[in-house]
């Protein structure tokens, strides 16, 4: 694969990661959960052939417990 093609693929991968972050933010917000550090990991986007990672980030205990509640509701078939 030539350099131009590699850059195009890398840019598409970064855009896909950014889209995933936005979709996660919106979906979680709809469930009353906000992960304040949710983002595309900048280090994973560095270099000639970046492999972007979604960093779910850090959250406080209340947010973690809320996420647990939402997951339990979904697992039990209740909620949204």
N, C-alpha and C positions, 0 to 999 in steps of 0.2 A: 504494500500500500504506500503510495507516495505521500509526501509531507502535506500537501494541500488536502488530500482525502483524510488523513489522520486528524488535521485541525478541524475539518468539518464534522467528523464523527465525535471528536472531543467536545466541540461546541454543542452538538445535539445532546450528548450525555449530560453536560452541565445544565442545559435547558430542561431536560427530563427530570433531573434532581430538583431544580428550582420549582418545577410544576408539582412534583411530589410533595415538597415542603408546603406549598400553598394549599394543596388538596388536604393534607394532614391538618394544617392549621384550621381550615374551614370545617372539616369534619369533626375535629375535636371540639372546636368552639360550639358547634351545634349540639354537642353533648355536655356542654358546660365545663370543658377541660381546656386549660391553656398551658402549653409547655413554653415558658418564656424564652428558653434557649434554643428552640427548634430552628434549625437552619441547615444550609448546605455547608459541610465541613470545608473550610477554605484550603486546608493543607492537602486534602485529597484531590483538589482541583489544580494543584501545582504540577509543574513538570511538562514534558513534551506530550505525554499521553495520559491526561488526567483520568482517574477513575473516581468520580464524585461519590461521596458517601453522604447520607442524610444523618446529621447529628441531632438526636432527639434531645440532647442537652440535659441540663440539671433542673430539678424542680424541688420545691419544698415538700414536706411530709403531707400537708393538706392536699396538694395537687396529686401526689402519688396515690393517696387514699381515694380521692375522687375518681381517678383513673381506674383503680381497682373496683370501685362501686359500679362504674359504667360497664366494665368488662363482665362483672358478675351478672349484671342485669341482662346484658346481651346473651350470655351463656345460658341463663335460665329461661330465655325466651321473652323476658319482660323488657319494656322500654324500647321506644322507637323502632 
